[in-house]
Amino acid sequence: MRIVNIAGGLGNQMFQYAFALMLKEHFPDEQVMIDTQHYHTLMFKHFGSVNLHNGYEIDRIFANATLPVATPKDLRRLTYYIPNYVVSRIARRLLPKRKTEYVAPYSENFTRNEEVLRKGDTYYEGYWQCFDYYKDMKPLLRQTFSHPEPNTYNKGLIQSIKDSSSVGIHIRRGDYKDAPDFNGICTPQYYQKAIATLTADGQKRTFYVFSNDLGWCRQHLPELMKGHDIVYVDGNRGSDSYWDMMLMTYCRELIIANSTFSWWGAFLNSQAATVCAPDPWLRRDCKKEIHDPQWVKIH
């Protein structure tokens, strides 16, 4: 039995789910499950959590994501059953690690080594963000994370994105403004350099802006996009927010933020001629390589 912990917002959930699918490919005769306990308890609803956004979304969005969910009995076999995200973070620092647990270092690359792919029942906790890990799984992941039938609003946007010289541009603010590891990387200067890189050929483009702070975008982006059309995508909120990621998968070019949300928009996109991404990805000593080598790194 192998169980992968799921935590965080949609982008992180997709990395963790992809890791579970990799385990299933490597251990086809073993049971591989996911742990969603932190999203579906009264403790979560009343006391909240850090960075859990719209709760667990994989099963609601992606019909092809069918890995089984571990029961409390399954979890107790391999790890401490503490159905509250905040409390479990504290407990993780205080309680001894069980022999059946594997906790991935946050800032390190991870490889398919003997420790990760060890024999025996294992509970995995980590974010598993590394491009090389999933580059050979693109067909499976694109099928697993294929979107449902769009509503009228998004159906129209998909068609207009396909019909234009479209550039998807993701600006992540909100929770990032006070996050020391992420803030201060995707500055207006970053977007200015990325836009200049894409428009160096002199061709007119239509920029589709995806953001959790469209007010800031309307104030700062027009100056950077003179001579180009701008569409502010403002119809996907709350439980429909994931559609912004899905729309990114149709864009002909992309400028992403240092966000797993737009990372997946780029990874699942099969037609983008150019993807611009920030480098570094984090404001810390970090050895993980999250960039696709074909992406254009903007310093």
Disulfide bonds with the S-S distance in Angstrom:
none
